[in-house]
Amino acid sequence: MRMEASQKSAKKLSEIKDVINPLLPEDKRKESFPKKSLWTVASTPGVTSVLNGIRHIIYVDDSLTILQWESLQQPRRVFEALQNPP
């Protein structure tokens, strides 16, 4: 049962990546999914803070790297694409 759930999660994550990656700059497409997600939300106009579940210090270090990135120019496109996938 866990294996089936894991496979479904992996499939869904792959589908989401296929939708959002074309909307991201080329140099960010190979970044981790958590980084891309956090960056998209943090780049959204009006969002002043983003809560992130961080259980280990390595997650903190991984998340902090997006602070060095320029904001995503059109984060709304990502949200719209996820609402209306092809």
N, CA, C and O atoms as a GROMACS GRO file, in nm:
protein
  344
    1MET      N    1   0.081  -0.118   0.000
    1MET     CA    2   0.000   0.000   0.000
    1MET      C    3   0.087   0.126   0.000
    1MET      O    4   0.058   0.222  -0.071
    2ARG      N    5   0.194   0.126   0.080
    2ARG     CA    6   0.284   0.240   0.083
    2ARG      C    7   0.354   0.259  -0.050
    2ARG      O    8   0.374   0.372  -0.096
    3MET      N    9   0.392   0.148  -0.111
    3MET     CA   10   0.460   0.157  -0.239
    3MET      C   11   0.367   0.219  -0.344
    3MET      O   12   0.409   0.303  -0.423
    4GLU      N   13   0.242   0.178  -0.342
    4GLU     CA   14   0.145   0.233  -0.437
    4GLU      C   15   0.128   0.384  -0.413
    4GLU      O   16   0.124   0.461  -0.509
    5ALA      N   17   0.118   0.424  -0.288
    5ALA     CA   18   0.104   0.566  -0.254
    5ALA      C   19   0.228   0.644  -0.298
    5ALA      O   20   0.217   0.755  -0.350
    6SER      N   21   0.344   0.586  -0.277
    6SER     CA   22   0.468   0.650  -0.317
    6SER      C   23   0.475   0.667  -0.469
    6SER      O   24   0.518   0.772  -0.518
    7GLN      N   25   0.433   0.566  -0.541
    7GLN     CA   26   0.432   0.573  -0.687
    7GLN      C   27   0.335   0.679  -0.738
    7GLN      O   28   0.365   0.752  -0.832
    8LYS      N   29   0.218   0.687  -0.674
    8LYS     CA   30   0.119   0.789  -0.712
    8LYS      C   31   0.174   0.929  -0.686
    8LYS      O   32   0.157   1.020  -0.767
    9SER      N   33   0.240   0.945  -0.572
    9SER     CA   34   0.298   1.075  -0.538
    9SER      C   35   0.406   1.114  -0.638
    9SER      O   36   0.412   1.229  -0.683
   10ALA      N   37   0.491   1.020  -0.673
   10ALA     CA   38   0.598   1.047  -0.769
   10ALA      C   39   0.541   1.084  -0.906
   10ALA      O   40   0.592   1.174  -0.973
   11LYS      N   41   0.436   1.015  -0.946
   11LYS     CA   42   0.371   1.044  -1.074
   11LYS      C   43   0.311   1.184  -1.074
   11LYS      O   44   0.327   1.259  -1.170
   12LYS      N   45   0.243   1.220  -0.966
   12LYS     CA   46   0.181   1.352  -0.956
   12LYS      C   47   0.287   1.461  -0.954
   12LYS      O   48   0.270   1.565  -1.018
   13LEU      N   49   0.395   1.440  -0.880
   13LEU     CA   50   0.503   1.536  -0.876
   13LEU      C   51   0.564   1.556  -1.014
   13LEU      O   52   0.596   1.668  -1.053
   14SER      N   53   0.582   1.449  -1.087
   14SER     CA   54   0.635   1.457  -1.222
   14SER      C   55   0.542   1.539  -1.313
   14SER      O   56   0.588   1.619  -1.394
   15GLU      N   57   0.412   1.518  -1.299
   15GLU     CA   58   0.315   1.594  -1.378
   15GLU      C   59   0.321   1.743  -1.344
   15GLU      O   60   0.314   1.828  -1.433
   16ILE      N   61   0.334   1.773  -1.217
   16ILE     CA   62   0.343   1.914  -1.175
   16ILE      C   63   0.471   1.978  -1.230
   16ILE      O   64   0.468   2.091  -1.279
   17LYS      N   65   0.582   1.907  -1.221
   17LYS     CA   66   0.707   1.959  -1.275
   17LYS      C   67   0.696   1.986  -1.425
   17LYS      O   68   0.746   2.086  -1.474
   18ASP      N   69   0.629   1.896  -1.496
   18ASP     CA   70   0.611   1.914  -1.641
   18ASP      C   71   0.532   2.040  -1.673
   18ASP      O   72   0.553   2.103  -1.777
   19VAL      N   73   0.442   2.077  -1.584
   19VAL     CA   74   0.361   2.198  -1.604
   19VAL      C   75   0.441   2.324  -1.570
   19VAL      O   76   0.438   2.421  -1.646
   20ILE      N   77   0.512   2.323  -1.458
   20ILE     CA   78   0.575   2.447  -1.414
   20ILE      C   79   0.713   2.474  -1.474
   20ILE      O   80   0.750   2.590  -1.491
   21ASN      N   81   0.788   2.371  -1.505
   21ASN     CA   82   0.924   2.393  -1.554
   21ASN      C   83   0.934   2.484  -1.676
   21ASN      O   84   1.022   2.570  -1.680
   22PRO      N   85   0.846   2.471  -1.775
   22PRO     CA   86   0.856   2.562  -1.890
   22PRO      C   87   0.832   2.709  -1.854
   22PRO      O   88   0.869   2.798  -1.929
   23LEU      N   89   0.772   2.733  -1.739
   23LEU     CA   90   0.742   2.870  -1.696
   23LEU      C   91   0.854   2.932  -1.614
   23LEU      O   92   0.848   3.050  -1.579
   24LEU      N   93   0.955   2.853  -1.583
   24LEU     CA   94   1.067   2.900  -1.503
   24LEU      C   95   1.188   2.927  -1.590
   24LEU      O   96   1.203   2.868  -1.697
   25PRO      N   97   1.275   3.017  -1.545
   25PRO     CA   98   1.399   3.040  -1.620
   25PRO      C   99   1.478   2.910  -1.632
   25PRO      O  100   1.476   2.825  -1.543
   26GLU      N  101   1.546   2.897  -1.741
   26GLU     CA  102   1.622   2.775  -1.771
   26GLU      C  103   1.715   2.734  -1.656
   26GLU      O  104   1.725   2.616  -1.623
   27ASP      N  105   1.781   2.831  -1.595
   27ASP     CA  106   1.878   2.798  -1.490
   27ASP      C  107   1.814   2.751  -1.360
   27ASP      O  108   1.884   2.704  -1.270
   28LYS      N  109   1.683   2.763  -1.346
   28LYS     CA  110   1.614   2.719  -1.225
   28LYS      C  111   1.540   2.586  -1.242
   28LYS      O  112   1.493   2.528  -1.144
   29ARG      N  113   1.529   2.539  -1.362
   29ARG     CA  114   1.450   2.418  -1.389
   29ARG      C  115   1.506   2.292  -1.324
   29ARG      O  116   1.431   2.199  -1.295
   30LYS      N  117   1.635   2.287  -1.300
   30LYS     CA  118   1.695   2.168  -1.240
   30LYS      C  119   1.705   2.178  -1.087
   30LYS      O  120   1.755   2.087  -1.022
   31GLU      N  121   1.659   2.290  -1.032
   31GLU     CA  122   1.660   2.305  -0.887
   31GLU      C  123   1.558   2.210  -0.825
   31GLU      O  124   1.471   2.158  -0.895
   32SER      N  125   1.569   2.189  -0.696
   32SER     CA  126   1.477   2.098  -0.628
   32SER      C  127   1.335   2.154  -0.632
   32SER      O  128   1.314   2.275  -0.638
   33PHE      N  129   1.238   2.064  -0.629
   33PHE     CA  130   1.099   2.106  -0.630
   33PHE      C  131   1.065   2.195  -0.510
   33PHE      O  132   0.995   2.295  -0.527
   34PRO      N  133   1.113   2.161  -0.389
   34PRO     CA  134   1.085   2.251  -0.276
   34PRO      C  135   1.138   2.393  -0.297
   34PRO      O  136   1.071   2.490  -0.261
   35LYS      N  137   1.256   2.405  -0.356
   35LYS     CA  138   1.311   2.539  -0.383
   35LYS      C  139   1.224   2.613  -0.483
   35LYS      O  140   1.191   2.730  -0.463
   36LYS      N  141   1.186   2.545  -0.590
   36LYS     CA  142   1.103   2.611  -0.692
   36LYS      C  143   0.969   2.653  -0.634
   36LYS      O  144   0.919   2.761  -0.666
   37SER      N  145   0.911   2.570  -0.550
   37SER     CA  146   0.782   2.602  -0.489
   37SER      C  147   0.794   2.722  -0.396
   37SER      O  148   0.714   2.815  -0.402
   38LEU      N  149   0.893   2.717  -0.310
   38LEU     CA  150   0.915   2.825  -0.215
   38LEU      C  151   0.943   2.956  -0.287
   38LEU      O  152   0.891   3.061  -0.250
   39TRP      N  153   1.025   2.950  -0.389
   39TRP     CA  154   1.062   3.068  -0.468
   39TRP      C  155   0.940   3.128  -0.537
   39TRP      O  156   0.923   3.250  -0.539
   40THR      N  157   0.855   3.043  -0.593
   40THR     CA  158   0.735   3.092  -0.660
   40THR      C  159   0.644   3.166  -0.562
   40THR      O  160   0.596   3.275  -0.591
   41VAL      N  161   0.621   3.106  -0.448
   41VAL     CA  162   0.534   3.169  -0.348
   41VAL      C  163   0.598   3.297  -0.295
   41VAL      O  164   0.531   3.399  -0.283
   42ALA      N  165   0.728   3.293  -0.265
   42ALA     CA  166   0.797   3.411  -0.212
   42ALA      C  167   0.804   3.524  -0.314
   42ALA      O  168   0.818   3.641  -0.275
   43SER      N  169   0.794   3.493  -0.442
   43SER     CA  170   0.799   3.594  -0.548
   43SER      C  171   0.663   3.656  -0.576
   43SER      O  172   0.653   3.751  -0.654
   44THR      N  173   0.560   3.604  -0.515
   44THR     CA  174   0.424   3.652  -0.542
   44THR      C  175   0.401   3.788  -0.478
   44THR      O  176   0.420   3.804  -0.358
   45PRO      N  177   0.359   3.888  -0.558
   45PRO     CA  178   0.333   4.020  -0.502
   45PRO      C  179   0.231   4.012  -0.389
   45PRO      O  180   0.129   3.944  -0.399
   46GLY      N  181   0.259   4.083  -0.282
   46GLY     CA  182   0.171   4.085  -0.166
   46GLY      C  183   0.206   3.982  -0.060
   46GLY      O  184   0.161   3.993   0.054
   47VAL      N  185   0.284   3.882  -0.096
   47VAL     CA  186   0.327   3.782   0.001
   47VAL      C  187   0.452   3.834   0.070
   47VAL      O  188   0.553   3.860   0.006
   48THR      N  189   0.443   3.850   0.201
   48THR     CA  190   0.555   3.905   0.276
   48THR      C  191   0.630   3.801   0.359
   48THR      O  192   0.741   3.825   0.404
   49SER      N  193   0.568   3.685   0.378
   49SER     CA  194   0.637   3.576   0.448
   49SER      C  195   0.581   3.444   0.400
   49SER      O  196   0.464   3.433   0.361
   50VAL      N  197   0.666   3.343   0.404
   50VAL     CA  198   0.627   3.210   0.358
   50VAL      C  199   0.665   3.111   0.468
   50VAL      O  200   0.779   3.108   0.514
   51LEU      N  201   0.568   3.032   0.509
   51LEU     CA  202   0.596   2.928   0.609
   51LEU      C  203   0.646   2.804   0.538
   51LEU      O  204   0.594   2.765   0.433
   52ASN      N  205   0.746   2.743   0.596
   52ASN     CA  206   0.810   2.629   0.533
   52ASN      C  207   0.837   2.524   0.641
   52ASN      O  208   0.901   2.553   0.741
   53GLY      N  209   0.787   2.403   0.619
   53GLY     CA  210   0.811   2.296   0.716
   53GLY      C  211   0.956   2.251   0.708
   53GLY      O  212   0.998   2.192   0.608
   54ILE      N  213   1.031   2.278   0.811
   54ILE     CA  214   1.174   2.246   0.811
   54ILE      C  215   1.204   2.159   0.932
   54ILE      O  216   1.203   2.206   1.046
   55ARG      N  217   1.231   2.031   0.906
   55ARG     CA  218   1.257   1.938   1.015
   55ARG      C  219   1.404   1.916   1.043
   55ARG      O  220   1.442   1.872   1.151
   56HIS      N  221   1.488   1.948   0.946
   56HIS     CA  222   1.632   1.925   0.961
   56HIS      C  223   1.708   2.047   0.912
   56HIS      O  224   1.660   2.121   0.826
   57ILE      N  225   1.824   2.068   0.965
   57ILE     CA  226   1.907   2.184   0.929
   57ILE      C  227   1.938   2.187   0.780
   57ILE      O  228   1.951   2.295   0.722
   58ILE      N  229   1.950   2.072   0.718
   58ILE     CA  230   1.979   2.069   0.574
   58ILE      C  231   1.865   2.134   0.494
   58ILE      O  232   1.889   2.195   0.390
   59TYR      N  233   1.742   2.121   0.543
   59TYR     CA  234   1.628   2.186   0.477
   59TYR      C  235   1.637   2.338   0.490
   59TYR      O  236   1.600   2.410   0.398
   60VAL      N  237   1.686   2.384   0.604
   60VAL     CA  238   1.703   2.528   0.624
   60VAL      C  239   1.804   2.581   0.523
   60VAL      O  240   1.777   2.679   0.454
   61ASP      N  241   1.918   2.517   0.514
   61ASP     CA  242   2.022   2.559   0.421
   61ASP      C  243   1.970   2.558   0.277
   61ASP      O  244   1.996   2.650   0.200
   62ASP      N  245   1.896   2.453   0.241
   62ASP     CA  246   1.840   2.442   0.106
   62ASP      C  247   1.744   2.557   0.079
   62ASP      O  248   1.748   2.618  -0.028
   63SER      N  249   1.658   2.587   0.174
   63SER     CA  250   1.558   2.692   0.155
   63SER      C  251   1.619   2.831   0.148
   63SER      O  252   1.573   2.916   0.072
   64LEU      N  253   1.722   2.854   0.225
   64LEU     CA  254   1.783   2.987   0.230
   64LEU      C  255   1.847   3.028   0.097
   64LEU      O  256   1.865   3.148   0.072
   65THR      N  257   1.880   2.932   0.014
   65THR     CA  258   1.946   2.968  -0.112
   65THR      C  259   1.858   3.054  -0.201
   65THR      O  260   1.910   3.133  -0.281
   66ILE      N  261   1.726   3.042  -0.190
   66ILE     CA  262   1.639   3.122  -0.277
   66ILE      C  263   1.645   3.270  -0.244
   66ILE      O  264   1.605   3.354  -0.325
   67LEU      N  265   1.695   3.304  -0.126
   67LEU     CA  266   1.706   3.446  -0.090
   67LEU      C  267   1.806   3.519  -0.178
   67LEU      O  268   1.804   3.642  -0.188
   68GLN      N  269   1.894   3.444  -0.242
   68GLN     CA  270   1.994   3.503  -0.331
   68GLN      C  271   1.942   3.517  -0.475
   68GLN      O  272   2.005   3.583  -0.558
   69TRP      N  273   1.829   3.457  -0.503
   69TRP     CA  274   1.773   3.459  -0.639
   69TRP      C  275   1.691   3.586  -0.661
   69TRP      O  276   1.630   3.639  -0.568
   70GLU      N  277   1.690   3.633  -0.784
   70GLU     CA  278   1.598   3.741  -0.820
   70GLU      C  279   1.457   3.683  -0.817
   70GLU      O  280   1.438   3.564  -0.840
   71SER      N  281   1.359   3.767  -0.789
   71SER     CA  282   1.220   3.721  -0.785
   71SER      C  283   1.177   3.667  -0.921
   71SER      O  284   1.220   3.716  -1.026
   72LEU      N  285   1.093   3.566  -0.917
   72LEU     CA  286   1.033   3.514  -1.039
   72LEU      C  287   0.947   3.624  -1.099
   72LEU      O  288   0.865   3.684  -1.028
   73GLN      N  289   0.965   3.652  -1.227
   73GLN     CA  290   0.898   3.766  -1.289
   73GLN      C  291   0.746   3.753  -1.296
   73GLN      O  292   0.676   3.852  -1.276
   74GLN      N  293   0.695   3.635  -1.324
   74GLN     CA  294   0.550   3.618  -1.338
   74GLN      C  295   0.503   3.494  -1.261
   74GLN      O  296   0.465   3.394  -1.322
   75PRO      N  297   0.505   3.500  -1.129
   75PRO     CA  298   0.465   3.382  -1.052
   75PRO      C  299   0.319   3.343  -1.076
   75PRO      O  300   0.283   3.226  -1.064
   76ARG      N  301   0.236   3.440  -1.109
   76ARG     CA  302   0.095   3.410  -1.132
   76ARG      C  303   0.076   3.307  -1.244
   76ARG      O  304  -0.016   3.225  -1.238
   77ARG      N  305   0.162   3.311  -1.343
   77ARG     CA  306   0.153   3.214  -1.453
   77ARG      C  307   0.166   3.071  -1.402
   77ARG      O  308   0.100   2.980  -1.453
   78VAL      N  309   0.250   3.052  -1.302
   78VAL     CA  310   0.268   2.918  -1.244
   78VAL      C  311   0.139   2.871  -1.177
   78VAL      O  312   0.094   2.759  -1.199
   79PHE      N  313   0.080   2.959  -1.097
   79PHE     CA  314  -0.045   2.924  -1.028
   79PHE      C  315  -0.157   2.896  -1.128
   79PHE      O  316  -0.234   2.801  -1.111
   80GLU      N  317  -0.166   2.978  -1.231
   80GLU     CA  318  -0.270   2.959  -1.333
   80GLU      C  319  -0.250   2.828  -1.408
   80GLU      O  320  -0.347   2.757  -1.437
   81ALA      N  321  -0.125   2.796  -1.438
   81ALA     CA  322  -0.096   2.671  -1.511
   81ALA      C  323  -0.134   2.549  -1.426
   81ALA      O  324  -0.181   2.448  -1.478
   82LEU      N  325  -0.112   2.560  -1.296
   82LEU     CA  326  -0.147   2.449  -1.208
   82LEU      C  327  -0.297   2.434  -1.191
   82LEU      O  328  -0.346   2.324  -1.168
   83GLN      N  329  -0.370   2.544  -1.202
   83GLN     CA  330  -0.516   2.536  -1.193
   83GLN      C  331  -0.578   2.479  -1.319
   83GLN      O  332  -0.684   2.416  -1.314
   84ASN      N  333  -0.512   2.502  -1.431
   84ASN     CA  334  -0.564   2.458  -1.562
   84ASN      C  335  -0.458   2.380  -1.638
   84ASN      O  336  -0.413   2.424  -1.743
   85PRO      N  337  -0.418   2.264  -1.586
   85PRO     CA  338  -0.312   2.187  -1.655
   85PRO      C  339  -0.359   2.140  -1.792
   85PRO      O  340  -0.479   2.122  -1.816
   86PRO      N  341  -0.262   2.120  -1.883
   86PRO     CA  342  -0.298   2.076  -2.019
   86PRO      C  343  -0.364   1.940  -2.021
   86PRO      O  344  -0.400   1.890  -2.128
   0.00000   0.00000   0.00000
